[in-house]
Amino acid sequence: MRSYLIEDFYPEHLVKVLAALKDKGYTGPLDGIFYLPVPEELLSDVQRAHVDGCGPYVFVLEVVDERTLKLELLVRAQKKLRCECVMYATPAQRAHVIDFLDTFIRHLDIAV
């Protein structure tokens, strides 16, 4: 699995990040899992064609431990587990989600 790892958070900083993610409505179905939406304009042609049957599309952000977050660089479909539209992020999707997460954390006055 390709992923973007952010390590060595101070525990109190990670608590702050998790609270902000919850406040923004990014919580997933399990504790420690968050869904970051993929903007529609960044969807691949296949994802656009499948959006009604498979979408919406998200990146999964996981709390690994009290000091680490892991962002999967796989675009997942929320309605289907397996489909050709579930794929590794395109370069534009990858740049977007990494920038989004880094900016989100910086806006909480936490160094990334």
Contacts in CASP RR format, 6 or more apart in sequence:
PFRMAT RR
TARGET T0000
AUTHOR 0000-0000-0000
METHOD contacts of the structure
MODEL  1
MRSYLIEDFYPEHLVKVLAALKDKGYTGPLDGIFYLPVPEELLSDVQRAH
VDGCGPYVFVLEVVDERTLKLELLVRAQKKLRCECVMYATPAQRAHVIDF
LDTFIRHLDIAV
1 72 0 8 1.000
1 73 0 8 1.000
1 74 0 8 1.000
2 72 0 8 1.000
2 73 0 8 1.000
2 74 0 8 1.000
2 88 0 8 1.000
2 89 0 8 1.000
3 70 0 8 1.000
3 71 0 8 1.000
3 72 0 8 1.000
3 73 0 8 1.000
4 70 0 8 1.000
4 71 0 8 1.000
4 73 0 8 1.000
4 97 0 8 1.000
4 98 0 8 1.000
4 101 0 8 1.000
5 64 0 8 1.000
5 68 0 8 1.000
5 69 0 8 1.000
5 70 0 8 1.000
5 71 0 8 1.000
6 68 0 8 1.000
6 69 0 8 1.000
6 70 0 8 1.000
6 71 0 8 1.000
6 101 0 8 1.000
6 105 0 8 1.000
6 112 0 8 1.000
7 67 0 8 1.000
7 68 0 8 1.000
8 67 0 8 1.000
8 68 0 8 1.000
9 17 0 8 1.000
9 66 0 8 1.000
9 67 0 8 1.000
9 68 0 8 1.000
9 69 0 8 1.000
9 110 0 8 1.000
10 67 0 8 1.000
11 66 0 8 1.000
11 67 0 8 1.000
13 108 0 8 1.000
13 110 0 8 1.000
14 63 0 8 1.000
14 66 0 8 1.000
14 67 0 8 1.000
14 69 0 8 1.000
16 108 0 8 1.000
16 110 0 8 1.000
17 69 0 8 1.000
17 104 0 8 1.000
17 105 0 8 1.000
17 108 0 8 1.000
17 110 0 8 1.000
18 32 0 8 1.000
18 63 0 8 1.000
20 104 0 8 1.000
20 108 0 8 1.000
21 27 0 8 1.000
21 34 0 8 1.000
21 61 0 8 1.000
21 104 0 8 1.000
26 34 0 8 1.000
26 35 0 8 1.000
26 36 0 8 1.000
26 61 0 8 1.000
27 33 0 8 1.000
27 34 0 8 1.000
27 35 0 8 1.000
28 34 0 8 1.000
28 35 0 8 1.000
32 62 0 8 1.000
32 63 0 8 1.000
33 60 0 8 1.000
33 61 0 8 1.000
33 62 0 8 1.000
33 63 0 8 1.000
34 60 0 8 1.000
34 61 0 8 1.000
34 62 0 8 1.000
35 58 0 8 1.000
35 59 0 8 1.000
35 60 0 8 1.000
35 61 0 8 1.000
35 78 0 8 1.000
36 58 0 8 1.000
36 59 0 8 1.000
36 60 0 8 1.000
36 61 0 8 1.000
36 71 0 8 1.000
36 97 0 8 1.000
36 100 0 8 1.000
36 101 0 8 1.000
37 56 0 8 1.000
37 57 0 8 1.000
37 58 0 8 1.000
38 47 0 8 1.000
38 56 0 8 1.000
38 57 0 8 1.000
38 58 0 8 1.000
38 59 0 8 1.000
38 75 0 8 1.000
38 93 0 8 1.000
38 96 0 8 1.000
38 97 0 8 1.000
39 96 0 8 1.000
40 48 0 8 1.000
40 51 0 8 1.000
42 90 0 8 1.000
42 92 0 8 1.000
42 93 0 8 1.000
42 96 0 8 1.000
43 51 0 8 1.000
43 57 0 8 1.000
44 75 0 8 1.000
44 85 0 8 1.000
44 87 0 8 1.000
44 90 0 8 1.000
44 93 0 8 1.000
46 84 0 8 1.000
46 85 0 8 1.000
46 87 0 8 1.000
47 54 0 8 1.000
47 55 0 8 1.000
47 57 0 8 1.000
47 75 0 8 1.000
47 77 0 8 1.000
47 85 0 8 1.000
47 87 0 8 1.000
49 85 0 8 1.000
50 77 0 8 1.000
50 83 0 8 1.000
50 84 0 8 1.000
50 85 0 8 1.000
51 57 0 8 1.000
53 79 0 8 1.000
53 80 0 8 1.000
54 77 0 8 1.000
54 78 0 8 1.000
54 79 0 8 1.000
54 80 0 8 1.000
54 83 0 8 1.000
54 85 0 8 1.000
54 86 0 8 1.000
55 77 0 8 1.000
55 78 0 8 1.000
55 79 0 8 1.000
55 80 0 8 1.000
55 85 0 8 1.000
56 77 0 8 1.000
56 78 0 8 1.000
57 75 0 8 1.000
57 76 0 8 1.000
57 77 0 8 1.000
57 78 0 8 1.000
57 85 0 8 1.000
58 75 0 8 1.000
58 76 0 8 1.000
58 78 0 8 1.000
59 71 0 8 1.000
59 72 0 8 1.000
59 73 0 8 1.000
59 74 0 8 1.000
59 75 0 8 1.000
59 76 0 8 1.000
59 89 0 8 1.000
59 97 0 8 1.000
60 71 0 8 1.000
60 72 0 8 1.000
60 74 0 8 1.000
60 76 0 8 1.000
61 69 0 8 1.000
61 70 0 8 1.000
61 71 0 8 1.000
61 72 0 8 1.000
61 101 0 8 1.000
62 69 0 8 1.000
62 70 0 8 1.000
62 71 0 8 1.000
62 72 0 8 1.000
63 69 0 8 1.000
64 70 0 8 1.000
69 101 0 8 1.000
71 97 0 8 1.000
71 98 0 8 1.000
71 101 0 8 1.000
73 88 0 8 1.000
73 89 0 8 1.000
73 94 0 8 1.000
73 97 0 8 1.000
74 86 0 8 1.000
74 87 0 8 1.000
74 88 0 8 1.000
74 89 0 8 1.000
75 85 0 8 1.000
75 86 0 8 1.000
75 87 0 8 1.000
75 88 0 8 1.000
75 89 0 8 1.000
75 93 0 8 1.000
76 86 0 8 1.000
77 83 0 8 1.000
77 85 0 8 1.000
77 86 0 8 1.000
80 86 0 8 1.000
89 97 0 8 1.000
102 112 0 8 1.000
105 112 0 8 1.000
106 112 0 8 1.000
END
